[in-house]
């Protein structure tokens, strides 16, 4: 289970700003991020989702498999960027 909550650091302890669905003495793994660090909540959620997808996979694709899949996408990234910017 993954929970994302905000907390305040006070007197050497992290105090969650909302109730947690945890049992007494349950061990957890914390990832600390400063909201002012430049990472948006959307970025953090995307990274969490990607980590969950990777953890759920039976096998991680090799770089060769990734290249093969990417090569099947029509067009080119540079053409898409030029079209999006309106440069000709």
N, C-alpha and C positions, 0 to 999 in steps of 0.2 A: 504494500500500500504506500502511495506517495501522497503526502500532504504538504501544502505550501501555506505557511502562515507567517505573519509579521510578528516580530518580537522586539522587546526593548532590553538593552543590556543595562542592568542596574546592580550596583554593589557586587560585581563579580558573577552575576547570574543572568541568564537569559529568561525573560518573562514573556511568554506568549500573550498576544493581544486578543486571543480568542481561545475558547476551550479546545482541547486536543482529545481525539479518540484514542487514548493510550491507557494501558493498564499500569497500575503501580509497579515501579521498578523495571518497567519495560525498557530495553535498550534500543536506541535509535541512532541513526547516522545523520549528522547535521552538515548542511552545506551553507556557509555563510556568504551572503552577498549584500553589499551596500546598495540600497536603491539609488544612490547618487553616483554609482560607479560607471554609469553610461549604458548599462544593459537595461533594456526595457523588459517589462513583465512578459511581453509577447515573445521576446528573444529567449527568456528563461523557460517559458512554456514550450517553445519549439525544441529547445535542447532537451528538456525532460521527455517530451514525446519521442524524440529521436532515440534517446537512451532506452526508453521502454520498448520501442520497436526492435532495436538491436538485441535487447535482452530476451525478447520473445522469439527471435529467429532460431531455427534449428542449426543453421550454418551461416556464417558470414560470407558474403560473396567476395571473390578474389578481385584484385584490381583489373585483371583481364576480363572478368565477367562484367564488371562495371563499365569498362571501355566499350565492350561489345554492345551493351545496352544503350549507352550514350550515342554510339555511332549510328544506331537505328533511328535517331530523332532527325527528321528532315530539316533542312535549312541550316543556318549557322548563327551562332550567338552574336557575332559582329553585325550581321545583317539585321538582326532583331533590334540591337542597340541603335544602329543608324536609323532604322525606320521609326523607332520610338522617339528619338530626339528630333527627327525631321531633317537630318543632315543628308544631303545628296551630293 
